[in-house]
Amino acid sequence: MKLLQKIFISLGTNQGNRLQNLQNAIDLIYEQIGSVLEISSVYETSSWGFESEDFLNCCVAIHTLLTPEELLNKLKEVEISLGRKQKTKTTYEARIIDADILFYESITITTKNLTIPHVAIADRKFVLQPLADIASEYKHPVLQCTVADLLHNCNDESTISKVALKLGNPFNSRVFSKYNFVTIEGNIGSGKTSLASMLAQDFNAKLILERFADNAFLPKFYKDQERFAFPLEMSFLADRYKQLSEDIAQYDLFKEFVVADYHISKSLTFAKVTLPEDEFALYRKFFNVIYKDMQQPELYVYLYQNTERLLKNIAKRGRTYEQDIQPDYLEQINKGYVEFIKSQPNLNVKIIDVSELDFVANRADFLKILKQIVS
């Protein structure tokens, strides 16, 4: 999956309710582009390069999956939706909102429509001052000096003053603060790994991903289930127990919480489907010994997808050994998850139907899921 990129954006306005214009822009950036990580103070300056009303300016740091070109187009859509009109002059003009990409990670781009880093950063105090609030030590990839140094050496002598009023983050980044451990579960192809990864990146969580790719029995199992089911399930159980026990116990001072893309109980769910009755009885004895010592998540999220969508997702990700998975197998796995959830009255469970959602490609869908998780 694509990695989230850290972006810095400058916002400015000198028409109408200026503070509300900035807040509306931030809200739309959150809804359409990515999570808002930091927001600078608001600064007032005289119009720069032309005579007009004073501007309010700020800078925001965001995470986004968009490419630079996609980001540019989305920011233009934000400007238009807030009422910005097409320029009628080649010179500077008053505007209801202006959104500029300052930095996109540490990359440099020069095209007809886009230059990153922004070409005029070093010359504009109304950009550098709010940017220094949230990225003073960020190094300009071309000039090779920090934002703080750029501000100190800036020749712009215009007056800039901090405004007392604050802008709000559309989403509280501390919504997961009541949780130490969150599990995202679901059937094969449900998107649990993608969602867990997105939550970890957006909310500064320690990520635990199942190491299924390292299991030598998995490809063999899909070719000959009867022969390899028991060694596969036992090896999975041992690996899951070891990984979860170690990773959860290793406290990370710089992370807010732990999010995993599986729960130890999936071992029992899959084993019940794949093993004959006598082998499952033996397996269950081993599982019960392990399960009672496992730390349980404060929140267990189950992503439900219908079988048709699961098969499409499995085909799309193209793992050779998964291509022969049958619909009835997936349906049995889903039934097993439901039975487990019903048997755990003390587990804080949220079941979310994602059959009609594409939360990786569509940010609106991601936000729908996020609201359900934290509601």
Secondary structure, DSSP 8 states (H G I E B T S, - for coil): ----EEEEEEEEE-SSSHHHHHHHHHHHHHHHTEEEEEE--EEEE--SSS--S-EEEEEEEEEE---HHHHHHHHHHHHHHTT----SSSS----S-EEEEEEETT--EE-SS-EES-TTGGG-HHHHHHHHHHHTT-B-TTT-SBHHHHHHT------EEEES-----SS-TTTTTT-SEEEEEESTTSSHHHHHHHHHHHHT-EEE---GGG-THHHHHHH-HHHHHHHHHHHHHHHHHHHHHHHHHS--TT-S-EEES--TTHHHHHHHHHS-HHHHHHHHHHHHHHHTTS---SEEEEEE--HHHHHHHHHHHT-GGGTT--HHHHHHHHHHHHHHHHT-TTS-EEEEE-TT--TTT-HHHHHHHHHHHH-
